[in-house]
Amino acid sequence: MTPELLATCWTSAGDVMPLRTGDRSPIGIERRVAAVASAGYSGMGLNHADLVAARDEIGLPRLAELLSAHGLHHVELELIDYWWETGPRRETSDRVRADLLDAARVLDIDQIKVAAGSAGDTYDPGTLRESFAALADDARAAGTRIALEPCAFSSMPSLEPAVALVTDVDHPQAGLLLDIWHIFRSGMDYATMADLVPADKLFAVELNDGAREQVGTGLEDTFDNRMLCGQGDFDVAGFIDAVRRIGYPGPWGVEIMSHHHRALDPETALSQAFQTAADCLIATRAQAGRTS
């Protein structure tokens, strides 16, 4: 049985790299949705810039119809950051927050991805908890959830503080997103990850692969050097096994970002990303069956 896969926003975005081009995909939303579905995915993600563009060009109701017509019943939006701050960064965050939550009311999305700033950012723990709980309340009112992603170059570069925040707040609409890239780059082994994450708090997972050593800055590395599943050093099979041990049922996000991936037409890029991720998931399931 082919697993359910979700093409995260950058996997289908084409030739776009935020540090150099900005966030907006050059691919029209109708072609993009069709390419995701044709490759075999059952879901897709959109970032704020592309969501707003689609909203302004075809409207959210039409976008919902388009996704449904192509069988994309898992939808993810991103990204809310600096949700605990004050001042200009919070003003920007609140604008994104409002747009994504408004869209959630129309698109019936699985979750909104949430970030934790940049390395070196500081925050008051009490303010962080209160702000996270308030964001989860807003998500509940919009009929969706928030998934906090600990990133190697953020103020939560490892999994432990993200788990602590989510479990401390203990809101039914607030959980975690585990990206193999950031788990590997943090140095955490997958068995420890599986022991640390509560099953009811794991909302989303992202698969990819990469080289053992970082190249360039953390942000450059994450956008330019990801590999297709099974083609790098990340032990994707071990990660999948650990996530399954937590009890995660899917869908599985596929997040591929690289110079090579961006140079391909979206149909080819999405197909390659789908097939390699599906192959890894099917192979690990078969291996588990042989050893059980």
C-alpha positions as CSV (number, residue, x, y, z in Angstrom):
1,M,0.0,0.0,0.0
2,T,1.4,3.4,-1.0
3,P,1.8,5.7,2.0
4,E,0.1,9.0,2.2
5,L,2.6,11.8,1.4
6,L,2.3,15.6,1.6
7,A,4.5,17.8,-0.5
8,T,5.6,20.6,1.8
9,C,5.6,24.1,0.4
10,W,9.2,24.2,-0.9
11,T,9.0,20.8,-2.5
12,S,6.5,22.1,-5.1
13,A,7.6,25.8,-5.2
14,G,10.1,25.5,-8.1
15,D,13.0,27.9,-8.5
16,V,12.7,29.9,-5.3
17,M,15.1,30.3,-2.4
18,P,14.1,32.9,0.2
19,L,17.7,34.3,0.8
20,R,18.0,35.1,-2.9
21,T,14.6,35.3,-4.6
22,G,12.1,36.0,-1.8
23,D,9.4,33.5,-0.8
24,R,7.0,33.7,-3.8
25,S,6.9,30.6,-6.1
26,P,7.1,31.4,-9.9
27,I,4.7,28.5,-10.6
28,G,1.0,29.2,-10.9
29,I,-1.2,27.7,-8.3
30,E,-3.3,25.6,-10.7
31,R,-0.3,24.0,-12.3
32,R,1.3,23.5,-8.9
33,V,-1.8,21.7,-7.4
34,A,-2.1,19.5,-10.5
35,A,1.6,18.6,-10.4
36,V,1.4,17.6,-6.7
37,A,-1.6,15.4,-7.3
38,S,-0.2,13.9,-10.5
39,A,2.9,12.8,-8.6
40,G,0.8,10.8,-6.2
41,Y,0.6,13.0,-3.1
42,S,-2.5,13.2,-1.0
43,G,-1.6,16.6,0.4
44,M,0.4,19.8,-0.1
45,G,1.7,22.8,1.8
46,L,1.7,26.5,1.0
47,N,3.7,29.3,2.5
48,H,2.2,32.7,3.4
49,A,3.4,34.5,0.2
50,D,1.9,31.8,-2.1
51,L,-1.3,31.5,-0.1
52,V,-1.9,35.3,-0.3
53,A,-1.1,35.2,-4.0
54,A,-3.6,32.4,-4.6
55,R,-6.2,34.1,-2.4
56,D,-5.9,37.3,-4.4
57,E,-5.8,35.6,-7.8
58,I,-8.5,32.9,-7.5
59,G,-10.0,33.3,-4.0
60,L,-9.9,30.9,-1.1
61,P,-13.1,29.1,-2.0
62,R,-11.8,28.3,-5.5
63,L,-8.5,27.2,-3.9
64,A,-10.4,24.8,-1.6
65,E,-12.3,23.4,-4.6
66,L,-9.1,23.0,-6.6
67,L,-7.4,21.1,-3.8
68,S,-10.5,18.9,-3.3
69,A,-10.9,18.2,-7.0
70,H,-7.3,16.9,-7.1
71,G,-7.7,14.7,-4.1
72,L,-5.4,16.7,-1.9
73,H,-7.2,16.3,1.5
74,H,-4.2,17.1,3.6
75,V,-3.2,20.8,3.6
76,E,-0.6,22.6,5.6
77,L,0.2,26.3,5.8
78,E,3.3,28.1,7.0
79,L,4.9,29.9,8.8
80,I,4.1,31.9,12.0
81,D,7.3,33.1,13.7
82,Y,8.0,35.6,16.5
83,W,4.6,35.0,18.0
84,W,5.9,35.7,21.5
85,E,7.6,39.1,20.7
86,T,6.6,42.7,20.8
87,G,7.4,45.5,18.3
88,P,7.9,45.3,14.6
89,R,8.6,41.6,14.4
90,R,5.4,40.8,16.3
91,E,3.4,43.2,14.0
92,T,4.7,41.2,10.9
93,S,4.0,37.9,12.7
94,D,0.4,39.0,13.5
95,R,-0.3,39.9,9.9
96,V,0.8,36.4,8.8
97,R,-1.1,34.8,11.7
98,A,-4.3,36.5,10.7
99,D,-4.0,35.5,7.0
100,L,-3.2,31.9,7.8
101,L,-6.0,31.6,10.4
102,D,-8.5,33.2,8.0
103,A,-7.5,30.7,5.3
104,A,-7.8,27.8,7.7
105,R,-11.4,28.6,8.1
106,V,-12.0,28.0,4.4
107,L,-9.4,25.3,3.5
108,D,-9.9,22.8,6.3
109,I,-6.1,22.5,6.9
110,D,-4.3,19.9,9.0
111,Q,-2.0,22.3,10.8
112,I,-0.1,25.6,10.6
113,K,3.7,25.4,11.0
114,V,5.2,27.5,13.8
115,A,8.8,28.5,14.2
116,A,11.0,29.6,17.1
117,G,12.9,32.5,15.8
118,S,16.7,32.6,15.2
119,A,19.7,31.4,17.0
120,G,20.5,33.8,19.8
121,D,17.0,35.1,20.3
122,T,16.0,35.2,23.9
123,Y,12.6,35.2,25.6
124,D,10.9,35.1,28.9
125,P,9.7,31.5,29.6
126,G,6.4,32.7,31.0
127,T,5.7,35.0,28.1
128,L,6.6,32.1,25.7
129,R,4.1,29.8,27.3
130,E,1.3,32.3,27.4
131,S,1.9,33.3,23.8
132,F,2.0,29.7,22.6
133,A,-1.2,28.9,24.5
134,A,-2.9,32.0,23.0
135,L,-1.8,30.9,19.5
136,A,-3.2,27.5,20.1
137,D,-6.5,29.0,21.2
138,D,-6.6,31.0,18.0
139,A,-6.0,27.9,16.0
140,R,-8.8,26.1,17.7
141,A,-11.1,28.9,16.9
142,A,-10.2,28.6,13.3
143,G,-10.7,24.8,13.3
144,T,-7.0,23.8,13.0
145,R,-3.8,23.1,14.9
146,I,-0.3,24.5,15.3
147,A,2.8,22.4,14.9
148,L,6.0,23.8,16.4
149,E,9.2,22.9,14.5
150,P,12.5,22.9,16.3
151,C,15.1,24.1,13.8
152,A,18.8,23.7,14.1
153,F,19.4,27.4,13.5
154,S,16.5,28.7,15.7
155,S,16.2,29.6,19.3
156,M,15.2,25.9,19.8
157,P,18.0,24.2,18.0
158,S,17.2,20.8,19.7
159,L,14.1,18.9,20.4
160,E,14.0,19.1,24.2
161,P,12.9,22.7,24.6
162,A,10.1,22.3,22.0
163,V,8.8,19.1,23.8
164,A,9.0,20.9,27.1
165,L,6.9,23.9,25.8
166,V,4.3,21.7,24.1
167,T,3.9,19.4,27.1
168,D,3.9,22.3,29.6
169,V,1.2,24.2,27.7
170,D,-0.6,20.9,27.0
171,H,-3.2,22.4,24.6
172,P,-5.0,19.9,22.4
173,Q,-4.4,22.0,19.3
174,A,-0.6,22.5,19.9
175,G,1.9,19.9,18.9
176,L,5.2,19.2,17.2
177,L,6.6,18.8,13.7
178,L,9.7,16.6,13.4
179,D,11.9,17.3,10.3
180,I,14.6,14.7,9.9
181,W,16.9,17.4,8.7
182,H,16.8,19.3,12.0
183,I,16.8,16.3,14.2
184,F,20.0,15.0,12.5
185,R,21.7,18.4,12.5
186,S,20.9,18.7,16.2
187,G,22.9,15.6,16.9
188,M,20.0,13.7,18.6
189,D,19.8,10.0,17.9
190,Y,16.5,8.7,16.7
191,A,15.9,6.3,19.6
192,T,16.2,9.2,22.0
193,M,13.8,11.2,19.9
194,A,11.2,8.3,20.0
195,D,11.5,8.1,23.8
196,L,11.1,11.9,24.2
197,V,8.1,12.7,22.0
198,P,4.5,12.0,23.3
199,A,2.4,10.3,20.6
200,D,-0.5,12.7,21.1
201,K,1.8,15.7,20.5
202,L,3.3,14.6,17.2
203,F,1.3,16.4,14.5
204,A,3.5,16.3,11.5
205,V,6.7,14.7,10.2
206,E,9.0,15.7,7.3
207,L,11.4,13.4,5.3
208,N,14.5,14.2,3.3
209,D,18.1,13.3,3.3
210,G,21.5,15.0,3.4
211,A,25.2,14.9,3.9
212,R,26.7,14.3,7.3
213,E,28.5,17.6,7.5
214,Q,26.9,21.0,7.1
215,V,27.9,23.2,4.1
216,G,27.7,27.0,4.5
217,T,25.4,28.5,7.1
218,G,22.5,26.6,8.6
219,L,20.0,28.4,6.4
220,E,22.0,28.0,3.2
221,D,22.5,24.3,4.0
222,T,18.9,23.6,4.6
223,F,17.7,25.3,1.4
224,D,20.5,24.3,-0.9
225,N,21.7,20.9,0.0
226,R,18.9,18.6,0.9
227,M,18.9,15.2,-0.9
228,L,16.2,12.8,-2.0
229,C,15.3,10.2,0.6
230,G,17.8,7.3,0.7
231,Q,20.5,9.2,-1.1
232,G,22.4,10.8,1.8
233,D,23.8,10.0,5.3
234,F,20.7,10.6,7.5
235,D,19.6,6.9,7.9
236,V,16.1,7.7,6.8
237,A,15.0,4.2,7.5
238,G,16.0,4.5,11.2
239,F,14.2,7.8,11.5
240,I,11.0,6.3,10.0
241,D,11.2,3.4,12.3
242,A,11.6,5.7,15.3
243,V,8.6,7.8,14.2
244,R,6.5,4.8,13.8
245,R,7.5,3.6,17.3
246,I,6.1,6.9,18.6
247,G,2.8,6.0,17.0
248,Y,2.6,8.5,14.2
249,P,0.1,7.4,11.5
250,G,0.9,9.9,8.8
251,P,0.7,11.6,6.4
252,W,4.4,11.9,5.9
253,G,5.7,15.3,4.7
254,V,8.4,15.4,2.0
255,E,10.6,18.5,2.1
256,I,13.2,18.7,-0.6
257,M,15.1,21.9,-1.2
258,S,18.3,22.0,-3.3
259,H,20.0,23.6,-6.3
260,H,19.3,20.4,-8.3
261,H,15.6,20.1,-7.2
262,R,14.9,23.8,-8.1
263,A,16.4,23.3,-11.6
264,L,13.9,20.7,-12.5
265,D,10.4,21.3,-13.8
266,P,7.9,20.9,-11.0
267,E,6.4,17.7,-12.3
268,T,9.7,15.9,-12.4
269,A,10.9,17.3,-9.1
270,L,7.7,16.3,-7.3
271,S,7.7,12.8,-8.9
272,Q,11.3,12.1,-7.8
273,A,10.7,13.4,-4.3
274,F,7.5,11.3,-4.0
275,Q,9.0,8.0,-5.3
276,T,12.1,8.1,-3.2
277,A,10.2,8.9,0.0
278,A,7.6,6.2,-0.8
279,D,10.3,3.7,-1.5
280,C,11.9,4.3,1.9
281,L,8.6,4.0,3.7
282,I,7.6,0.8,1.9
283,A,11.0,-0.8,2.4
284,T,11.1,0.0,6.2
285,R,7.5,-1.4,6.5
286,A,8.5,-4.6,4.7
287,Q,11.7,-4.9,6.9
288,A,9.7,-4.5,10.0
289,G,7.3,-7.2,8.9
290,R,10.2,-9.6,8.2
291,T,11.7,-9.1,11.7
292,S,8.5,-9.1,13.7
